[in-house]
Amino acid sequence: MEFFIPGLILFLVAIAVTAFIVPKATPMIAAILSIAFLTFGVYQHYQLFADEYRLSTWQDGLKIYAPAIMIIAIILFIIVGMLGFFTNGAVPVPSLPNVPAMPSVNEAAESISDTVNNMANNVSNAISNTANTISNTANNVFNTNRGNNQGTNRGNNRGNNRGNNRGNQLRQSYFETI
C-alpha cells in the first residue's frame, strides 16, 4: 500500500495536467519544459551513478575526436542559421492542386432532383417493359394453344352443333381485350 497510494496520486495528477494544462501550452513552452526535464534527468542520473561515471574509461579514446566533432557541429549550426536568416525561416510548401468550386445549394438541389427524376423514369420504363413482355408472352401462349385446339374443337363443334345456328363462332380472348 505504501507504493500504491503515492503512485495513484501521481497518476491522477498526471491526468489532470494532461487534460487541463497541456492543451493550453504553446510549442515554445513545451520545448522549454522538455529541455528543463532533460537537464534535471541527466543531473539526477549523474548524481545516482557518479561512481560509475568517474571510474568509466571507455570514453578516453574518444577524447581526441571531441574538437573535430565540436567544429563540425558549429559549422552545421552556422549553415542552418544562414539558411534560416536568408529564407526568413520560411519552409517551402508545395502548391495544392486546383480544387473545383463547390456548387451552390440551388445547383446541388437541381442536380439531385434531376437524378431522382431520371431514376424514377428508368424504374417506370422498366416496369412498363416488364408488364408488356409478360402480356405479350401470355398472349402468344394463349393464341398458340388456341390455334392448336381449334382444329380438334372445330370438328367436335361441327358434330355437336349441327342443329345449332351459332356454328363455330370464336370469341375474343380476355388478354386481347386488355
C-alpha positions in Angstrom: 0.0 0.0 0.0 2.9 2.3 0.6 3.7 2.3 -3.2 0.1 2.2 -4.4 -1.3 5.4 -2.9 1.5 7.8 -4.0 1.6 6.2 -7.4 -2.2 6.6 -7.8 -2.0 10.2 -6.7 0.8 10.8 -9.2 -1.2 9.1 -11.9 -4.3 11.3 -11.2 -2.2 14.5 -11.1 -0.6 13.5 -14.5 -4.1 13.0 -16.0 -5.2 16.4 -14.6 -2.1 18.1 -16.1 -2.6 16.4 -19.4 -6.3 17.3 -19.6 -6.2 20.9 -18.3 -2.8 22.4 -18.7 -1.1 20.8 -21.7 -3.7 21.8 -24.3 -3.2 25.4 -23.4 0.6 25.3 -23.6 2.4 26.6 -26.7 5.2 24.7 -28.6 7.7 27.1 -27.0 6.6 26.2 -23.5 6.8 22.5 -24.5 10.4 23.0 -25.8 11.5 24.8 -22.6 9.9 22.2 -20.4 11.5 19.4 -22.3 14.9 21.0 -22.0 14.4 21.6 -18.3 13.3 18.0 -17.6 16.1 16.6 -19.8 18.6 18.6 -17.8 17.1 17.5 -14.5 17.1 13.9 -15.6 20.7 14.0 -16.7 21.7 15.7 -13.4 19.8 13.0 -11.3 21.3 10.2 -13.3 24.8 11.6 -12.8 24.2 12.0 -9.1 22.9 8.4 -8.8 25.7 6.9 -10.8 28.6 9.3 -10.0 31.0 6.5 -9.1 30.4 4.7 -12.4 31.0 7.9 -14.4 34.2 8.5 -12.5 35.6 5.0 -13.0 34.5 4.6 -16.6 37.4 4.5 -19.1 35.9 3.6 -22.5 35.4 7.2 -23.4 39.1 8.1 -23.0 39.8 7.0 -26.6 37.1 9.3 -27.9 38.5 12.5 -26.2 40.9 13.1 -29.1 37.9 13.4 -31.5 36.0 15.9 -29.4 37.4 19.1 -31.0 36.6 17.8 -34.6 33.1 16.9 -33.5 32.5 20.3 -32.0 33.9 22.1 -35.1 31.6 20.1 -37.4 28.6 20.8 -35.2 29.3 24.5 -35.1 29.7 24.7 -38.9 26.4 22.8 -39.3 24.7 25.2 -36.9 26.1 28.2 -38.8 24.8 26.8 -42.2 21.4 26.2 -40.7 21.4 29.7 -39.2 22.3 31.3 -42.5 19.7 29.4 -44.4 17.1 30.4 -41.8 18.3 34.1 -42.0 18.2 34.4 -45.8 15.0 32.5 -46.3 13.3 34.3 -43.4 12.6 30.9 -41.8 10.1 30.1 -44.5 9.5 26.5 -45.2 8.8 25.8 -48.9 5.3 24.4 -49.2 4.3 22.7 -52.4 1.2 24.1 -54.2 -2.0 22.3 -53.9 -3.9 21.1 -56.9 -6.8 23.3 -58.1 -10.0 22.1 -56.5 -13.2 22.9 -58.4 -15.6 25.3 -56.7 -18.4 23.8 -54.7 -21.8 24.1 -56.4 -24.4 26.4 -55.0 -27.3 25.0 -53.0 -29.7 25.5 -55.9 -27.4 23.7 -58.3 -27.0 20.8 -55.9 -30.7 20.6 -55.3 -31.4 20.7 -59.1 -28.8 18.0 -59.7 -30.3 15.8 -57.0 -33.9 16.3 -58.3 -32.7 15.6 -61.9 -31.1 12.4 -60.7 -34.2 11.3 -58.7 -36.4 12.0 -61.7 -34.1 10.0 -64.1 -34.2 7.1 -61.6 -38.0 7.3 -61.3 -38.3 7.4 -65.2 -36.0 4.4 -65.5 -37.9 2.4 -62.9 -41.2 3.3 -64.6 -39.9 2.3 -68.0 -38.5 -1.0 -66.7 -41.9 -1.8 -65.0 -43.8 -1.0 -68.3 -41.4 -3.0 -70.4 -41.7 -6.0 -68.0 -45.5 -5.7 -68.0 -45.6 -5.6 -71.8 -43.3 -8.6 -72.1 -45.4 -10.6 -69.7 -48.6 -9.6 -71.6 -47.1 -10.4 -75.0 -45.8 -13.8 -73.7 -49.2 -14.7 -72.2 -51.0 -13.7 -75.5 -48.6 -15.8 -77.5 -49.1 -18.8 -75.3 -52.9 -18.4 -75.3 -53.0 -17.9 -79.1 -50.7 -20.9 -79.7 -52.8 -23.1 -77.5 -56.0 -21.8 -79.1 -54.6 -22.4 -82.6 -53.6 -26.0 -81.7 -57.0 -26.7 -80.2 -59.0 -25.1 -82.9 -58.7 -28.0 -85.3 -59.9 -30.6 -82.8 -62.6 -28.3 -81.4 -63.8 -27.4 -84.9 -64.6 -31.0 -85.6 -66.2 -31.6 -82.3 -68.2 -28.4 -82.5 -69.5 -29.2 -86.0 -70.6 -32.5 -84.8 -72.2 -31.2 -81.7 -73.7 -28.0 -83.1 -75.2 -29.2 -86.4 -78.6 -28.2 -85.3 -77.3 -25.0 -83.8 -77.2 -21.9 -86.0 -74.3 -20.5 -84.0 -71.9 -22.6 -85.8 -68.2 -22.1 -84.9 -68.1 -18.6 -83.6 -64.8 -17.6 -82.0 -64.9 -15.2 -79.0 -62.2 -12.6 -78.3 -59.8 -13.6 -75.6 -59.6 -11.8 -72.3 -55.9 -10.8 -72.9 -56.8 -9.3 -76.3 -59.4 -7.0 -74.7 -56.8 -5.6 -72.3 
